[in-house]
Amino acid sequence: MAFTNSLKRAKENPNDEFYTQYIDIGLELSNYHKDLKDKVIYCNCDDYRKSNFVKYLKDNFHIIGIKRLIATNYDNGDGAYRYDYDGTNESIERYENSGSYDTEENLKILNEEADVVITNPPFSKYKEYLKTLIDSQKKFIIIASVRSITYHSVFPYLMNNKINVGYNDSPTGKGKRNNIKYIDGNSGELKDICSFWYTNFHIDR
């Protein structure tokens, strides 16, 4: 199955990346515009040169009323960077470290600068990544495979209302479990992976 093979490859190769399409990001994030107003948004798994999360948030920066956008990325051979955008000016800082979400620099951004985290976290580190978000007590909107909800370390978060399933699971409509097509960062091909959006914002449905 394409779903199983894609996840298996991601687990075997931590550098394997799957990029979320702009259309899926827009369909989900359009439900949270009022929640994101005047917030510092941090995309902590996003290369500003490639990420559709960064592109969508920049395109809608003034429509939403975002305060500031920060993005950092893991170095997959093209360098690790911190990107900042305030609606007018951009700044780019090259990191000397890996740029992983759990580096000292990026944890400091998470805990001291960010209000909301929005990203597609790495499949291979999802359990650890989600725990980091929960521990930070920051608001978040992330995307992950449907299977992640069955992980023994993840399911209790759902049961205890620390995370909710988001609005859209595919471009075909709200609340339907369908495959979201990701862009494979290695091949550039579209891959079907059945996914949910997860958030700790209140879901109005």
Phi, psi and chi 1 to 4 in degrees:
 res  aa     phi    psi   chi1   chi2   chi3   chi4
   1 MET       -  143.1  -64.5  173.7   59.3      -
   2 ALA   -61.8  -40.8      -      -      -      -
   3 PHE   -60.1  -50.9  168.0   71.7      -      -
   4 THR   -63.8  -43.9  -57.2      -      -      -
   5 ASN   -64.4  -38.7  -69.4  -21.9      -      -
   6 SER   -66.6  -43.3  -66.1      -      -      -
   7 LEU   -68.3  -38.8  -78.8 -172.9      -      -
   8 LYS   -60.8  -43.3 -177.9  174.2 -176.9  -67.9
   9 ARG   -66.6  -37.6 -171.8  170.3   66.6 -107.1
  10 ALA   -64.4  -38.7      -      -      -      -
  11 LYS   -70.4  -36.8  -70.5  178.8  179.1  179.0
  12 GLU   -74.3  -28.0  -69.0  174.1  -12.2      -
  13 ASN  -126.3   95.2  178.7    9.2      -      -
  14 PRO   -59.3  -18.2  -22.8   34.1      -      -
  15 ASN   -85.4   -5.4  -68.8  -30.6      -      -
  16 ASP   -67.2  129.1 -159.4    7.2      -      -
  17 GLU  -122.5  142.1  -68.0 -168.3   -7.1      -
  18 PHE  -125.3  119.3  -64.8   88.5      -      -
  19 TYR   -95.6  134.2  -62.0  107.2      -      -
  20 THR   -77.2  139.8  -45.0      -      -      -
  21 GLN   -75.9  150.4  -67.9 -168.3  102.3      -
  22 TYR   -57.7  -42.1 -167.7   98.0      -      -
  23 ILE   -62.1  -40.4 -175.6  173.2      -      -
  24 ASP   -69.3  -38.3  -67.9  -51.4      -      -
  25 ILE   -63.2  -46.4  -66.8  168.5      -      -
  26 GLY   -62.6  -41.7      -      -      -      -
  27 LEU   -63.4  -36.1  -76.7  168.6      -      -
  28 GLU   -81.1  -51.9 -178.3   66.0   20.2      -
  29 LEU   -67.8  -21.7  -64.9 -168.4      -      -
  30 SER   -60.8  -20.4   62.5      -      -      -
  31 ASN   -80.1   -9.9  -65.2  -75.1      -      -
  32 TYR  -117.1   10.1  -57.7   87.3      -      -
  33 HIS   -53.5  -42.4  -78.2 -166.8      -      -
  34 LYS   -66.8  -29.4   67.4 -178.9 -174.3  -59.1
  35 ASP   -76.7  -23.2  -60.6  -52.9      -      -
  36 LEU   -95.6   -6.6  -57.1  179.8      -      -
  37 LYS   -62.1  133.3 -175.8 -180.0  170.8  131.6
  38 ASP    64.1   23.9  -63.3  -36.6      -      -
  39 LYS  -109.0  150.5  -62.0  -65.1 -169.7  -65.6
  40 VAL   -88.3  115.8  175.8      -      -      -
  41 ILE  -101.6  132.5  -61.5  176.0      -      -
  42 TYR  -119.7  118.2 -176.9   24.6      -      -
  43 CYS  -101.0   96.6  -58.3      -      -      -
  44 ASN   -95.3   11.1   60.7  -10.5      -      -
  45 CYS  -133.9   36.1  -59.2      -      -      -
  46 ASP  -131.4  120.3  -66.1   78.3      -      -
  47 ASP   -77.0  116.2 -172.1  -30.0      -      -
  48 TYR   -59.0  -20.8   74.4   95.6      -      -
  49 ARG   -80.6  -17.8  -60.9  162.7  -64.7 -178.5
  50 LYS  -125.9  -24.5  -55.8  174.4 -176.3  177.3
  51 SER   -71.6  128.3  169.0      -      -      -
  52 ASN   -76.0  -19.9  -78.0  -39.9      -      -
  53 PHE   -63.7  -47.6  -77.0   97.9      -      -
  54 VAL   -61.7  -44.3  173.5      -      -      -
  55 LYS   -61.6  -46.7  178.7  172.9  173.4   49.4
  56 TYR   -62.7  -44.5  176.7   86.1      -      -
  57 LEU   -68.7  -33.1  -68.0  166.8      -      -
  58 LYS   -69.0  -45.2  -79.3 -172.3   64.9  179.9
  59 ASP   -60.7  -32.4  -72.6  -10.8      -      -
  60 ASN  -110.9   17.3  -67.3  -83.8      -      -
  61 PHE   -54.2  -50.7 -166.9   96.0      -      -
  62 HIS   -81.1  -29.2  -62.9  -70.2      -      -
  63 ILE   -64.1  -45.0  -65.9  171.8      -      -
  64 ILE   -75.7  -35.4  -61.1  171.7      -      -
  65 GLY    87.1   36.8      -      -      -      -
  66 ILE   -66.3  142.9  -62.8  169.5      -      -
  67 LYS   -79.4  -47.7 -177.6  177.0 -178.7 -179.8
  68 ARG  -160.0  149.4 -175.6  156.5   54.7  103.2
  69 LEU  -119.6  128.3  171.8   63.2      -      -
  70 ILE  -123.8  138.3  -54.0  171.3      -      -
  71 ALA  -137.3  137.7      -      -      -      -
  72 THR  -133.0  153.5   55.6      -      -      -
  73 ASN  -139.2  153.5   69.6  -75.1      -      -
  74 TYR   -75.1  139.9 -177.6   80.5      -      -
  75 ASP   -80.0  106.4 -175.9   -0.3      -      -
  76 ASN  -100.8   21.6  -81.6  -40.9      -      -
  77 GLY   116.4  -13.5      -      -      -      -
  78 ASP  -107.4    8.8  -64.1  -35.4      -      -
  79 GLY    97.6  152.6      -      -      -      -
  80 ALA  -109.8  137.2      -      -      -      -
  81 TYR  -138.3  153.8  -62.2   88.7      -      -
  82 ARG  -107.4  126.7  168.8  176.0  172.3  154.2
  83 TYR  -116.2  133.1  171.0   84.5      -      -
  84 ASP  -126.3  140.4  -75.6   78.8      -      -
  85 TYR  -142.1  129.9  179.4   64.6      -      -
  86 ASP  -111.8   13.7   65.2    4.7      -      -
  87 GLY   100.0  -18.4      -      -      -      -
  88 THR  -131.0  -50.3  -57.4      -      -      -
  89 ASN  -107.4  146.2  -58.0  -56.2      -      -
  90 GLU  -117.0  145.6  -62.4  174.9  -60.2      -
  91 SER  -136.4  144.2   65.5      -      -      -
  92 ILE  -132.1  125.6  -58.4  165.5      -      -
  93 GLU  -120.8  126.7  173.2 -170.6   -6.4      -
  94 ARG   -84.5  132.6  179.5  154.7 -170.3  163.5
  95 TYR   -87.4  150.2  -80.7  167.0      -      -
  96 GLU   -91.8  -15.8  -63.3  -59.0  -37.0      -
  97 ASN   -95.6 -168.7   59.6   37.2      -      -
  98 SER   -71.2  -22.5   68.4      -      -      -
  99 GLY    80.4    5.5      -      -      -      -
 100 SER   -60.7  153.1  177.0      -      -      -
 101 TYR   -58.2  -25.0   74.9   90.1      -      -
 102 ASP  -101.3   14.5   54.4   -1.8      -      -
 103 THR   -71.6  160.8   60.2      -      -      -
 104 GLU   -58.2  -42.8 -179.1  179.2   -8.1      -
 105 GLU   -62.8  -44.3  -69.4   89.7  -20.7      -
 106 ASN   -76.6  -30.7  -69.9  -14.2      -      -
 107 LEU   -67.0  -33.1  -72.3  176.1      -      -
 108 LYS   -66.3  -41.0 -174.6  174.4 -178.3 -179.7
 109 ILE   -60.9  -46.6  -63.9  171.9      -      -
 110 LEU   -57.3  -48.5  172.7   65.3      -      -
 111 ASN   -83.6  -26.5  -68.9  -52.3      -      -
 112 GLU  -112.6  -20.0  -62.2 -177.9   10.4      -
 113 GLU  -117.6  -37.2  -61.8 -174.6   57.3      -
 114 ALA   -79.2  146.9      -      -      -      -
 115 ASP  -103.6  -39.7  -63.1  -46.6      -      -
 116 VAL  -137.4  136.8 -177.9      -      -      -
 117 VAL  -106.3  130.8  173.6      -      -      -
 118 ILE  -134.7  121.1  -58.1  176.6      -      -
 119 THR  -171.7  174.8 -165.4      -      -      -
 120 ASN  -111.9   97.0  172.6    9.2      -      -
 121 PRO   -71.2  161.9   25.5  -33.0      -      -
 122 PRO   -66.3  133.3   22.6  -32.8      -      -
 123 PHE   -57.7  -40.8  -70.8  155.2      -      -
 124 SER   -69.9  -17.3   61.5      -      -      -
 125 LYS  -123.2   22.0  -64.2 -176.8  177.8 -179.8
 126 TYR   -60.8  -42.8  179.5   72.1      -      -
 127 LYS   -60.8  -47.9  -62.6  174.0 -171.4  176.5
 128 GLU   -66.3  -38.4  -60.4   89.1  -19.1      -
 129 TYR   -63.2  -47.2  178.5   86.4      -      -
 130 LEU   -63.0  -39.7 -177.2   59.2      -      -
 131 LYS   -61.1  -40.4 -176.7  178.8 -174.3  -54.4
 132 THR   -60.4  -42.7  -61.6      -      -      -
 133 LEU   -65.1  -47.1  -81.3 -168.8      -      -
 134 ILE   -60.1  -43.7  -62.1  -68.2      -      -
 135 ASP   -65.0  -30.2  -70.4  -13.2      -      -
 136 SER   -73.4  -20.1   75.0      -      -      -
 137 GLN    62.7   23.2  -60.1 -175.7   -8.1      -
 138 LYS   -87.8  154.6  -58.6  -66.3 -177.9  175.8
 139 LYS   -72.2  149.4  -69.3  -66.0 -173.6 -179.6
 140 PHE  -153.0  155.7   60.2   82.4      -      -
 141 ILE  -136.9  111.7  -53.6  165.6      -      -
 142 ILE  -133.2  168.6   59.8  175.2      -      -
 143 ILE  -125.4  141.4 -168.2  168.6      -      -
 144 ALA  -156.2  164.5      -      -      -      -
 145 SER   -63.8  152.5   75.7      -      -      -
 146 VAL   -58.0  -36.5  168.6      -      -      -
 147 ARG   -63.3  -23.7  -71.7 -170.8  178.0 -174.1
 148 SER   -61.6  -24.5   66.6      -      -      -
 149 ILE   -69.0  -18.7 -153.6  169.9      -      -
 150 THR   -90.6   -6.9   65.8      -      -      -
 151 TYR   -61.5  137.4  -62.5  159.9      -      -
 152 HIS   -62.3  -25.4   73.6  -83.7      -      -
 153 SER   -90.2   -8.6   60.0      -      -      -
 154 VAL  -104.6  -42.1  172.9      -      -      -
 155 PHE   -55.0  -39.2 -170.8   70.1      -      -
 156 PRO   -59.9  -30.1  -26.4   36.1      -      -
 157 TYR   -62.0  -40.4  -67.0  138.0      -      -
 158 LEU   -68.2  -43.6 -173.2   70.7      -      -
 159 MET   -64.9  -31.3  -67.6  -61.2  -64.3      -
 160 ASN   -97.2   14.0  -66.2  -42.5      -      -
 161 ASN    61.1   30.0  -64.7  -43.7      -      -
 162 LYS   -87.1  -20.5  -69.6 -175.9  179.1  -65.1
 163 ILE  -136.8  152.1   59.7  173.2      -      -
 164 ASN  -126.6  154.9  -57.5  -54.9      -      -
 165 VAL   -78.1  136.0  174.8      -      -      -
 166 GLY   -75.6 -160.4      -      -      -      -
 167 TYR   -85.2  -54.4  -68.8   93.1      -      -
 168 ASN  -110.1  137.0  -69.1  -77.7      -      -
 169 ASP  -112.1   -6.2  -55.6  -40.7      -      -
 170 SER  -169.5  167.0   82.2      -      -      -
 171 PRO   -66.9   -6.6  -20.3   32.5      -      -
 172 THR   -82.9  -11.6   59.9      -      -      -
 173 GLY   153.3  165.4      -      -      -      -
 174 LYS   -74.3  141.6  -67.4 -174.1  176.7 -178.0
 175 GLY    68.8   17.7      -      -      -      -
 176 LYS  -109.6  136.1  -63.4 -179.4  179.9  179.5
 177 ARG   -88.6  100.9 -165.9  169.2   99.8 -179.8
 178 ASN  -133.9  165.7  -66.8  -70.8      -      -
 179 ASN   -74.2  129.4  -78.1    9.1      -      -
 180 ILE   -92.1  134.0  -70.0  176.4      -      -
 181 LYS   -87.6  120.6  -71.0 -175.2  179.7  -67.6
 182 TYR  -100.1  153.6  -67.0   84.9      -      -
 183 ILE   -91.7  118.6  -57.1  168.4      -      -
 184 ASP   -70.0  119.2 -171.0  -43.0      -      -
 185 GLY   -65.8  -19.2      -      -      -      -
 186 ASN   -88.3  -45.8  -69.3  -29.8      -      -
 187 SER  -100.9  -20.7   67.4      -      -      -
 188 GLY    81.4   -0.4      -      -      -      -
 189 GLU   -81.3  158.0  -61.4  175.0  -10.2      -
 190 LEU   -85.4  132.5  -70.6  178.4      -      -
 191 LYS  -121.3  135.7  -58.5  -69.2 -174.3 -179.4
 192 ASP   -85.9  121.3  -72.7  -38.2      -      -
 193 ILE  -137.1  116.5  -59.2  178.4      -      -
 194 CYS   -66.5  121.1 -162.3      -      -      -
 195 SER  -138.1  159.4  -56.9      -      -      -
 196 PHE  -121.8  153.5  -82.1  155.8      -      -
 197 TRP   -88.7  140.0  -69.9   90.3      -      -
 198 TYR  -125.0  141.5  -62.7  101.0      -      -
 199 THR  -153.5  161.9 -176.9      -      -      -
 200 ASN  -111.4   12.5   55.1   -2.5      -      -
 201 PHE   -75.5  155.6  -80.5  111.0      -      -
 202 HIS   -67.2  132.4  171.8   72.1      -      -
 203 ILE  -102.2  121.4  -60.0  -60.3      -      -
 204 ASP   -90.2   73.9 -174.0   19.6      -      -
 205 ARG  -158.9      -   72.7  174.3 -172.4 -168.6
